[in-house]
Amino acid sequence: MHHPFRHISTMANYLGIAQNSPLHQIKLPAQLEFNSTIATTLHEQIQVWCKRDDLLHPIISGNKWRKLQHALATFETQSEALATQASRPRRIVSFGGAYSNHLHALAYCCNKLNIALIAVIRGQYLANETLNPTLQDMTLWGARLHFVSKTDYRRRHDPEYLQQLKSKFDADLIIPEGGSQISSLHGLAQMMQEIQEQAQELELAQLNASIFDEFFLPVASGATMAGVVKAEHATNKSIAKTITGVAVLKGEGYLEGLVQQFLPQFRPPETSDWQIEHHYSFGGYAKTSPELDAFCASVKEINHHPDAEEKSIRIEPCYSGKLFYAVNNMLEQGRFSKGSKLLLLHTGGLQGKRPPTKP
Ligand SMILES: *Cc1c(COP(=O)(O)O)cnc(C)c1O
């Protein structure tokens, strides 16, 4: 059955996406230290707030929903615009690594929306190798896995290669790696609006001032960051004075370029209120260390709320772990003044960090 969705919210309801992701205060180890030693009054304490996009949906990873919603909804709109049912676009090709949160989220959505998905996956798997949990799920949801060499994968933005894939798989739509394209920025604008409304309800908003002093989020393809920066500029009620991306991979200069590419209408100095912090990539994408692992465990421990499970927090070393570690480290270094209000975006992504299932 084909499901035509006129509105993103109808699609969101259909997929079981939460109306709003919570915004609440969390604790970081160095913040507790700061508040008990340096701050002398309640007013001087540093507050750490978290936008919990990890709670949007149990399977669809937070920022991937924000980024994919427009492509999937537009896809439906396009199909409605076409004259005959038979000519509706029905097949998507997209790209990612073997643990990709994007492909995992997209495969789930496609399954629910009755869209065929061809997942182009970086790297060859041996025929007798057991699929990891991410790929197992995707297979279960009916995605077709198409493994390509790292050399071929590098062509993922090459129009000629994309055309080849499109005809080979008879696909109607290509969604870039990470779900990252200019249209993905719409979903982030909606998230920023949610934050504004929630801050209003929580009486965090102050007259003529930003709601938060600093906003932190992880950066890989840069689309999430671009969406946040763009929304901050579009609103007359500033959410944060500065926006800092925490690089989860080694890419000084490169990552700034990626963010900038999604903001063609922005020119420095308009864009000087955002920056990328490059000291917390832990040697590269998906790399971790015993220290980072231990930090993730400690954040979970000090944010455990047995009586309010949704306030408990889990982070993993690939994205949110690096983000939280970075902010905690900056706190240790005394980078924030007394009374600062910090906001961290939890982008989700816990599925990638699952132990392999036994064959
Ligand atoms: C994909 C992903 C990111 C990176 O977002 P970009 O828009 O690619 O910068 C961050 N966090 C999680 C959990 C992700 O899955």
PDBQT file of the ligand as one rigid body, heavy atoms in Angstrom, charges set to zero:
ROOT
HETATM    1  C1  LIG A 401      25.063  11.501  11.600  1.00  0.00    +0.000 C 
HETATM    2  C2  LIG A 401      25.204  11.888  13.017  1.00  0.00    +0.000 A 
HETATM    3  C3  LIG A 401      25.808  13.092  13.414  1.00  0.00    +0.000 A 
HETATM    4  C4  LIG A 401      26.455  14.020  12.438  1.00  0.00    +0.000 C 
HETATM    5  O1  LIG A 401      25.574  14.920  11.860  1.00  0.00    +0.000 OA
HETATM    6  P1  LIG A 401      26.017  15.714  10.549  1.00  0.00    +0.000 P 
HETATM    7  O2  LIG A 401      24.814  16.422  10.108  1.00  0.00    +0.000 OA
HETATM    8  O3  LIG A 401      26.469  14.667   9.572  1.00  0.00    +0.000 OA
HETATM    9  O4  LIG A 401      27.149  16.608  10.920  1.00  0.00    +0.000 OA
HETATM   10  C5  LIG A 401      25.822  13.393  14.761  1.00  0.00    +0.000 A 
HETATM   11  N1  LIG A 401      25.309  12.564  15.670  1.00  0.00    +0.000 NA
HETATM   12  C6  LIG A 401      24.731  11.402  15.338  1.00  0.00    +0.000 A 
HETATM   13  C7  LIG A 401      24.198  10.533  16.398  1.00  0.00    +0.000 C 
HETATM   14  C8  LIG A 401      24.674  11.021  14.008  1.00  0.00    +0.000 A 
HETATM   15  O5  LIG A 401      24.123   9.844  13.691  1.00  0.00    +0.000 OA
ENDROOT
TORSDOF 0
